[in-house]
Amino acid sequence: MRLGNLSSMNERFPLAFLVPLRVLVGVILVIEGYQKFSGGWLHGDALYGIVGNWLNGNKTYDFFRPVIESARLHPKIFGTLITLGELTVGLSMLLGLMTRLGAVLGTLLLGSVAFGSGQGLAPPGNALLMMAIMATFVVAPPGRILGIDQKLRGRMPRWMV
């Protein structure tokens, strides 16, 4: 790989460099999902309060307001989806299992949190950053290195692994 000739565009970024990031994102999502699982999110109470604060504080981006209002009307469904989504996507990243599919779902999940809470480019909040990382994993699936995707490559559709 020649660094001096950037105009050729034939250079490849080794997927091995993404493995620590994949594992870190996986750990964060599993911890977040577990905290939600044990913190009442399956019953909807916690999500109902958070979504109410977002709406009352006028934090939600206008284009995403209908989704957040729907979550407020159905907090058990959305609370379960968020909790199980974080756990599933986190485990997918940790194991390197169907990382491309997990990254698509993670991008949608984390984007929903970022847009619902009104996160911008300045802290606090890391959902926007993690959404960007997940979007990168869709293009460059890191599960092909030190992950189960390495064994599944060629046996499963390319859009999954």
Biotite code that builds the C-alpha atoms (Angstrom):
import biotite.structure as struc

atoms = struc.array([
    struc.Atom([0.000, 0.000, 0.000], chain_id="A", res_id=1, res_name="MET", atom_name="CA", element="C"),
    struc.Atom([1.516, 3.269, -1.121], chain_id="A", res_id=2, res_name="ARG", atom_name="CA", element="C"),
    struc.Atom([0.475, 6.302, 0.909], chain_id="A", res_id=3, res_name="LEU", atom_name="CA", element="C"),
    struc.Atom([1.899, 8.794, -1.561], chain_id="A", res_id=4, res_name="GLY", atom_name="CA", element="C"),
    struc.Atom([-0.490, 7.946, -4.386], chain_id="A", res_id=5, res_name="ASN", atom_name="CA", element="C"),
    struc.Atom([-3.954, 8.692, -3.020], chain_id="A", res_id=6, res_name="LEU", atom_name="CA", element="C"),
    struc.Atom([-5.438, 9.341, -6.449], chain_id="A", res_id=7, res_name="SER", atom_name="CA", element="C"),
    struc.Atom([-5.476, 5.659, -7.442], chain_id="A", res_id=8, res_name="SER", atom_name="CA", element="C"),
    struc.Atom([-8.322, 4.750, -5.004], chain_id="A", res_id=9, res_name="MET", atom_name="CA", element="C"),
    struc.Atom([-7.216, 1.109, -5.111], chain_id="A", res_id=10, res_name="ASN", atom_name="CA", element="C"),
    struc.Atom([-6.018, 1.198, -1.538], chain_id="A", res_id=11, res_name="GLU", atom_name="CA", element="C"),
    struc.Atom([-7.810, -0.929, 1.020], chain_id="A", res_id=12, res_name="ARG", atom_name="CA", element="C"),
    struc.Atom([-8.247, -0.269, 4.698], chain_id="A", res_id=13, res_name="PHE", atom_name="CA", element="C"),
    struc.Atom([-7.421, -3.432, 6.650], chain_id="A", res_id=14, res_name="PRO", atom_name="CA", element="C"),
    struc.Atom([-10.517, -4.603, 8.519], chain_id="A", res_id=15, res_name="LEU", atom_name="CA", element="C"),
    struc.Atom([-8.322, -5.662, 11.445], chain_id="A", res_id=16, res_name="ALA", atom_name="CA", element="C"),
    struc.Atom([-8.063, -2.004, 12.469], chain_id="A", res_id=17, res_name="PHE", atom_name="CA", element="C"),
    struc.Atom([-11.834, -1.987, 13.095], chain_id="A", res_id=18, res_name="LEU", atom_name="CA", element="C"),
    struc.Atom([-11.882, -4.982, 15.455], chain_id="A", res_id=19, res_name="VAL", atom_name="CA", element="C"),
    struc.Atom([-11.155, -3.005, 18.674], chain_id="A", res_id=20, res_name="PRO", atom_name="CA", element="C"),
    struc.Atom([-13.834, -0.487, 17.705], chain_id="A", res_id=21, res_name="LEU", atom_name="CA", element="C"),
    struc.Atom([-16.293, -3.308, 16.947], chain_id="A", res_id=22, res_name="ARG", atom_name="CA", element="C"),
    struc.Atom([-15.657, -4.885, 20.354], chain_id="A", res_id=23, res_name="VAL", atom_name="CA", element="C"),
    struc.Atom([-15.939, -1.547, 22.169], chain_id="A", res_id=24, res_name="LEU", atom_name="CA", element="C"),
    struc.Atom([-19.255, -0.724, 20.490], chain_id="A", res_id=25, res_name="VAL", atom_name="CA", element="C"),
    struc.Atom([-20.472, -4.236, 21.292], chain_id="A", res_id=26, res_name="GLY", atom_name="CA", element="C"),
    struc.Atom([-19.569, -3.901, 24.963], chain_id="A", res_id=27, res_name="VAL", atom_name="CA", element="C"),
    struc.Atom([-21.227, -0.484, 25.227], chain_id="A", res_id=28, res_name="ILE", atom_name="CA", element="C"),
    struc.Atom([-24.451, -1.738, 23.625], chain_id="A", res_id=29, res_name="LEU", atom_name="CA", element="C"),
    struc.Atom([-24.598, -4.895, 25.749], chain_id="A", res_id=30, res_name="VAL", atom_name="CA", element="C"),
    struc.Atom([-24.094, -2.823, 28.925], chain_id="A", res_id=31, res_name="ILE", atom_name="CA", element="C"),
    struc.Atom([-26.737, -0.298, 27.832], chain_id="A", res_id=32, res_name="GLU", atom_name="CA", element="C"),
    struc.Atom([-29.153, -3.081, 26.891], chain_id="A", res_id=33, res_name="GLY", atom_name="CA", element="C"),
    struc.Atom([-28.616, -4.893, 30.184], chain_id="A", res_id=34, res_name="TYR", atom_name="CA", element="C"),
    struc.Atom([-29.175, -1.692, 32.157], chain_id="A", res_id=35, res_name="GLN", atom_name="CA", element="C"),
    struc.Atom([-32.413, -1.119, 30.275], chain_id="A", res_id=36, res_name="LYS", atom_name="CA", element="C"),
    struc.Atom([-33.449, -4.745, 30.782], chain_id="A", res_id=37, res_name="PHE", atom_name="CA", element="C"),
    struc.Atom([-32.990, -4.455, 34.531], chain_id="A", res_id=38, res_name="SER", atom_name="CA", element="C"),
    struc.Atom([-34.223, -0.856, 34.684], chain_id="A", res_id=39, res_name="GLY", atom_name="CA", element="C"),
    struc.Atom([-37.869, -1.214, 33.730], chain_id="A", res_id=40, res_name="GLY", atom_name="CA", element="C"),
    struc.Atom([-37.680, -0.556, 30.004], chain_id="A", res_id=41, res_name="TRP", atom_name="CA", element="C"),
    struc.Atom([-39.658, -3.694, 29.142], chain_id="A", res_id=42, res_name="LEU", atom_name="CA", element="C"),
    struc.Atom([-42.580, -2.269, 31.129], chain_id="A", res_id=43, res_name="HIS", atom_name="CA", element="C"),
    struc.Atom([-42.343, 1.041, 29.293], chain_id="A", res_id=44, res_name="GLY", atom_name="CA", element="C"),
    struc.Atom([-42.192, 3.285, 32.372], chain_id="A", res_id=45, res_name="ASP", atom_name="CA", element="C"),
    struc.Atom([-38.616, 4.467, 31.869], chain_id="A", res_id=46, res_name="ALA", atom_name="CA", element="C"),
    struc.Atom([-39.034, 5.103, 28.153], chain_id="A", res_id=47, res_name="LEU", atom_name="CA", element="C"),
    struc.Atom([-42.323, 6.934, 28.702], chain_id="A", res_id=48, res_name="TYR", atom_name="CA", element="C"),
    struc.Atom([-40.625, 9.399, 31.049], chain_id="A", res_id=49, res_name="GLY", atom_name="CA", element="C"),
    struc.Atom([-37.615, 9.955, 28.805], chain_id="A", res_id=50, res_name="ILE", atom_name="CA", element="C"),
    struc.Atom([-39.702, 10.445, 25.671], chain_id="A", res_id=51, res_name="VAL", atom_name="CA", element="C"),
    struc.Atom([-41.980, 12.815, 27.572], chain_id="A", res_id=52, res_name="GLY", atom_name="CA", element="C"),
    struc.Atom([-38.969, 14.900, 28.593], chain_id="A", res_id=53, res_name="ASN", atom_name="CA", element="C"),
    struc.Atom([-37.739, 15.023, 24.989], chain_id="A", res_id=54, res_name="TRP", atom_name="CA", element="C"),
    struc.Atom([-41.125, 16.167, 23.713], chain_id="A", res_id=55, res_name="LEU", atom_name="CA", element="C"),
    struc.Atom([-41.815, 18.630, 26.542], chain_id="A", res_id=56, res_name="ASN", atom_name="CA", element="C"),
    struc.Atom([-38.317, 20.076, 26.221], chain_id="A", res_id=57, res_name="GLY", atom_name="CA", element="C"),
    struc.Atom([-38.800, 20.428, 22.456], chain_id="A", res_id=58, res_name="ASN", atom_name="CA", element="C"),
    struc.Atom([-35.546, 18.496, 21.924], chain_id="A", res_id=59, res_name="LYS", atom_name="CA", element="C"),
    struc.Atom([-36.760, 16.116, 19.219], chain_id="A", res_id=60, res_name="THR", atom_name="CA", element="C"),
    struc.Atom([-35.956, 17.008, 15.633], chain_id="A", res_id=61, res_name="TYR", atom_name="CA", element="C"),
    struc.Atom([-39.195, 18.027, 13.894], chain_id="A", res_id=62, res_name="ASP", atom_name="CA", element="C"),
    struc.Atom([-38.915, 15.426, 11.121], chain_id="A", res_id=63, res_name="PHE", atom_name="CA", element="C"),
    struc.Atom([-38.646, 12.684, 13.769], chain_id="A", res_id=64, res_name="PHE", atom_name="CA", element="C"),
    struc.Atom([-41.420, 13.909, 16.079], chain_id="A", res_id=65, res_name="ARG", atom_name="CA", element="C"),
    struc.Atom([-44.098, 11.457, 14.756], chain_id="A", res_id=66, res_name="PRO", atom_name="CA", element="C"),
    struc.Atom([-41.895, 8.486, 15.666], chain_id="A", res_id=67, res_name="VAL", atom_name="CA", element="C"),
    struc.Atom([-41.294, 9.806, 19.171], chain_id="A", res_id=68, res_name="ILE", atom_name="CA", element="C"),
    struc.Atom([-44.985, 10.537, 19.668], chain_id="A", res_id=69, res_name="GLU", atom_name="CA", element="C"),
    struc.Atom([-45.724, 6.964, 18.609], chain_id="A", res_id=70, res_name="SER", atom_name="CA", element="C"),
    struc.Atom([-43.156, 5.720, 21.137], chain_id="A", res_id=71, res_name="ALA", atom_name="CA", element="C"),
    struc.Atom([-44.903, 7.767, 23.804], chain_id="A", res_id=72, res_name="ARG", atom_name="CA", element="C"),
    struc.Atom([-48.227, 6.105, 22.938], chain_id="A", res_id=73, res_name="LEU", atom_name="CA", element="C"),
    struc.Atom([-46.696, 2.601, 22.962], chain_id="A", res_id=74, res_name="HIS", atom_name="CA", element="C"),
    struc.Atom([-43.840, 2.684, 25.492], chain_id="A", res_id=75, res_name="PRO", atom_name="CA", element="C"),
    struc.Atom([-43.865, -1.076, 26.205], chain_id="A", res_id=76, res_name="LYS", atom_name="CA", element="C"),
    struc.Atom([-43.400, -1.963, 22.544], chain_id="A", res_id=77, res_name="ILE", atom_name="CA", element="C"),
    struc.Atom([-40.705, 0.630, 21.907], chain_id="A", res_id=78, res_name="PHE", atom_name="CA", element="C"),
    struc.Atom([-38.987, -0.018, 25.246], chain_id="A", res_id=79, res_name="GLY", atom_name="CA", element="C"),
    struc.Atom([-38.783, -3.721, 24.411], chain_id="A", res_id=80, res_name="THR", atom_name="CA", element="C"),
    struc.Atom([-37.531, -3.004, 20.884], chain_id="A", res_id=81, res_name="LEU", atom_name="CA", element="C"),
    struc.Atom([-34.803, -0.684, 22.147], chain_id="A", res_id=82, res_name="ILE", atom_name="CA", element="C"),
    struc.Atom([-33.708, -3.037, 24.932], chain_id="A", res_id=83, res_name="THR", atom_name="CA", element="C"),
    struc.Atom([-33.629, -6.161, 22.782], chain_id="A", res_id=84, res_name="LEU", atom_name="CA", element="C"),
    struc.Atom([-32.137, -4.192, 19.892], chain_id="A", res_id=85, res_name="GLY", atom_name="CA", element="C"),
    struc.Atom([-29.210, -2.984, 21.977], chain_id="A", res_id=86, res_name="GLU", atom_name="CA", element="C"),
    struc.Atom([-28.574, -6.461, 23.363], chain_id="A", res_id=87, res_name="LEU", atom_name="CA", element="C"),
    struc.Atom([-28.836, -8.147, 19.957], chain_id="A", res_id=88, res_name="THR", atom_name="CA", element="C"),
    struc.Atom([-26.722, -5.636, 18.057], chain_id="A", res_id=89, res_name="VAL", atom_name="CA", element="C"),
    struc.Atom([-24.180, -5.566, 20.894], chain_id="A", res_id=90, res_name="GLY", atom_name="CA", element="C"),
    struc.Atom([-23.825, -9.348, 20.857], chain_id="A", res_id=91, res_name="LEU", atom_name="CA", element="C"),
    struc.Atom([-23.575, -9.291, 17.066], chain_id="A", res_id=92, res_name="SER", atom_name="CA", element="C"),
    struc.Atom([-20.632, -6.893, 17.315], chain_id="A", res_id=93, res_name="MET", atom_name="CA", element="C"),
    struc.Atom([-18.947, -8.761, 20.166], chain_id="A", res_id=94, res_name="LEU", atom_name="CA", element="C"),
    struc.Atom([-19.138, -12.114, 18.377], chain_id="A", res_id=95, res_name="LEU", atom_name="CA", element="C"),
    struc.Atom([-18.528, -10.742, 14.909], chain_id="A", res_id=96, res_name="GLY", atom_name="CA", element="C"),
    struc.Atom([-21.743, -12.482, 13.879], chain_id="A", res_id=97, res_name="LEU", atom_name="CA", element="C"),
    struc.Atom([-23.732, -11.021, 10.980], chain_id="A", res_id=98, res_name="MET", atom_name="CA", element="C"),
    struc.Atom([-22.040, -7.691, 11.583], chain_id="A", res_id=99, res_name="THR", atom_name="CA", element="C"),
    struc.Atom([-23.344, -6.089, 8.427], chain_id="A", res_id=100, res_name="ARG", atom_name="CA", element="C"),
    struc.Atom([-26.969, -6.817, 9.350], chain_id="A", res_id=101, res_name="LEU", atom_name="CA", element="C"),
    struc.Atom([-26.291, -5.836, 12.965], chain_id="A", res_id=102, res_name="GLY", atom_name="CA", element="C"),
    struc.Atom([-24.704, -2.595, 11.791], chain_id="A", res_id=103, res_name="ALA", atom_name="CA", element="C"),
    struc.Atom([-27.761, -1.696, 9.703], chain_id="A", res_id=104, res_name="VAL", atom_name="CA", element="C"),
    struc.Atom([-30.048, -2.323, 12.677], chain_id="A", res_id=105, res_name="LEU", atom_name="CA", element="C"),
    struc.Atom([-27.649, -0.490, 14.990], chain_id="A", res_id=106, res_name="GLY", atom_name="CA", element="C"),
    struc.Atom([-27.557, 2.514, 12.655], chain_id="A", res_id=107, res_name="THR", atom_name="CA", element="C"),
    struc.Atom([-31.364, 2.695, 12.709], chain_id="A", res_id=108, res_name="LEU", atom_name="CA", element="C"),
    struc.Atom([-31.556, 2.192, 16.481], chain_id="A", res_id=109, res_name="LEU", atom_name="CA", element="C"),
    struc.Atom([-28.872, 4.706, 17.394], chain_id="A", res_id=110, res_name="LEU", atom_name="CA", element="C"),
    struc.Atom([-30.106, 7.188, 14.799], chain_id="A", res_id=111, res_name="GLY", atom_name="CA", element="C"),
    struc.Atom([-33.551, 7.016, 16.380], chain_id="A", res_id=112, res_name="SER", atom_name="CA", element="C"),
    struc.Atom([-32.098, 7.805, 19.794], chain_id="A", res_id=113, res_name="VAL", atom_name="CA", element="C"),
    struc.Atom([-29.964, 10.630, 18.396], chain_id="A", res_id=114, res_name="ALA", atom_name="CA", element="C"),
    struc.Atom([-32.806, 12.245, 16.449], chain_id="A", res_id=115, res_name="PHE", atom_name="CA", element="C"),
    struc.Atom([-35.365, 11.656, 19.194], chain_id="A", res_id=116, res_name="GLY", atom_name="CA", element="C"),
    struc.Atom([-33.208, 13.204, 21.889], chain_id="A", res_id=117, res_name="SER", atom_name="CA", element="C"),
    struc.Atom([-32.111, 16.052, 19.648], chain_id="A", res_id=118, res_name="GLY", atom_name="CA", element="C"),
    struc.Atom([-28.424, 15.217, 19.841], chain_id="A", res_id=119, res_name="GLN", atom_name="CA", element="C"),
    struc.Atom([-26.138, 17.463, 17.885], chain_id="A", res_id=120, res_name="GLY", atom_name="CA", element="C"),
    struc.Atom([-22.456, 17.325, 17.146], chain_id="A", res_id=121, res_name="LEU", atom_name="CA", element="C"),
    struc.Atom([-21.473, 18.655, 20.567], chain_id="A", res_id=122, res_name="ALA", atom_name="CA", element="C"),
    struc.Atom([-21.684, 16.490, 23.700], chain_id="A", res_id=123, res_name="PRO", atom_name="CA", element="C"),
    struc.Atom([-23.497, 15.229, 25.752], chain_id="A", res_id=124, res_name="PRO", atom_name="CA", element="C"),
    struc.Atom([-24.669, 12.052, 24.103], chain_id="A", res_id=125, res_name="GLY", atom_name="CA", element="C"),
    struc.Atom([-22.888, 9.471, 22.042], chain_id="A", res_id=126, res_name="ASN", atom_name="CA", element="C"),
    struc.Atom([-25.712, 8.022, 19.923], chain_id="A", res_id=127, res_name="ALA", atom_name="CA", element="C"),
    struc.Atom([-24.806, 10.159, 16.902], chain_id="A", res_id=128, res_name="LEU", atom_name="CA", element="C"),
    struc.Atom([-21.169, 9.072, 17.065], chain_id="A", res_id=129, res_name="LEU", atom_name="CA", element="C"),
    struc.Atom([-22.107, 5.409, 17.498], chain_id="A", res_id=130, res_name="MET", atom_name="CA", element="C"),
    struc.Atom([-24.554, 5.715, 14.587], chain_id="A", res_id=131, res_name="MET", atom_name="CA", element="C"),
    struc.Atom([-21.677, 6.913, 12.386], chain_id="A", res_id=132, res_name="ALA", atom_name="CA", element="C"),
    struc.Atom([-19.525, 3.995, 13.552], chain_id="A", res_id=133, res_name="ILE", atom_name="CA", element="C"),
    struc.Atom([-22.320, 1.547, 12.739], chain_id="A", res_id=134, res_name="MET", atom_name="CA", element="C"),
    struc.Atom([-22.750, 3.083, 9.295], chain_id="A", res_id=135, res_name="ALA", atom_name="CA", element="C"),
    struc.Atom([-19.030, 2.497, 8.735], chain_id="A", res_id=136, res_name="THR", atom_name="CA", element="C"),
    struc.Atom([-19.491, -1.148, 9.757], chain_id="A", res_id=137, res_name="PHE", atom_name="CA", element="C"),
    struc.Atom([-22.142, -1.554, 7.048], chain_id="A", res_id=138, res_name="VAL", atom_name="CA", element="C"),
    struc.Atom([-19.541, -0.680, 4.409], chain_id="A", res_id=139, res_name="VAL", atom_name="CA", element="C"),
    struc.Atom([-16.559, -2.392, 6.055], chain_id="A", res_id=140, res_name="ALA", atom_name="CA", element="C"),
    struc.Atom([-17.907, -5.325, 8.109], chain_id="A", res_id=141, res_name="PRO", atom_name="CA", element="C"),
    struc.Atom([-15.322, -5.964, 10.829], chain_id="A", res_id=142, res_name="PRO", atom_name="CA", element="C"),
    struc.Atom([-16.704, -9.402, 11.733], chain_id="A", res_id=143, res_name="GLY", atom_name="CA", element="C"),
    struc.Atom([-14.649, -10.900, 8.927], chain_id="A", res_id=144, res_name="ARG", atom_name="CA", element="C"),
    struc.Atom([-11.585, -10.588, 11.141], chain_id="A", res_id=145, res_name="ILE", atom_name="CA", element="C"),
    struc.Atom([-11.616, -12.409, 14.502], chain_id="A", res_id=146, res_name="LEU", atom_name="CA", element="C"),
    struc.Atom([-15.345, -13.006, 14.210], chain_id="A", res_id=147, res_name="GLY", atom_name="CA", element="C"),
    struc.Atom([-17.864, -15.654, 13.232], chain_id="A", res_id=148, res_name="ILE", atom_name="CA", element="C"),
    struc.Atom([-18.508, -13.824, 9.948], chain_id="A", res_id=149, res_name="ASP", atom_name="CA", element="C"),
    struc.Atom([-15.140, -15.145, 8.782], chain_id="A", res_id=150, res_name="GLN", atom_name="CA", element="C"),
    struc.Atom([-16.548, -18.702, 8.908], chain_id="A", res_id=151, res_name="LYS", atom_name="CA", element="C"),
    struc.Atom([-19.908, -17.683, 7.416], chain_id="A", res_id=152, res_name="LEU", atom_name="CA", element="C"),
    struc.Atom([-18.452, -15.817, 4.456], chain_id="A", res_id=153, res_name="ARG", atom_name="CA", element="C"),
    struc.Atom([-19.582, -17.536, 1.282], chain_id="A", res_id=154, res_name="GLY", atom_name="CA", element="C"),
    struc.Atom([-22.290, -19.466, 3.152], chain_id="A", res_id=155, res_name="ARG", atom_name="CA", element="C"),
    struc.Atom([-24.564, -16.528, 3.927], chain_id="A", res_id=156, res_name="MET", atom_name="CA", element="C"),
    struc.Atom([-25.667, -13.577, 1.809], chain_id="A", res_id=157, res_name="PRO", atom_name="CA", element="C"),
    struc.Atom([-23.038, -10.858, 1.520], chain_id="A", res_id=158, res_name="ARG", atom_name="CA", element="C"),
    struc.Atom([-25.446, -8.237, 2.872], chain_id="A", res_id=159, res_name="TRP", atom_name="CA", element="C"),
    struc.Atom([-25.512, -10.055, 6.222], chain_id="A", res_id=160, res_name="MET", atom_name="CA", element="C"),
    struc.Atom([-21.834, -10.797, 6.838], chain_id="A", res_id=161, res_name="VAL", atom_name="CA", element="C"),
])
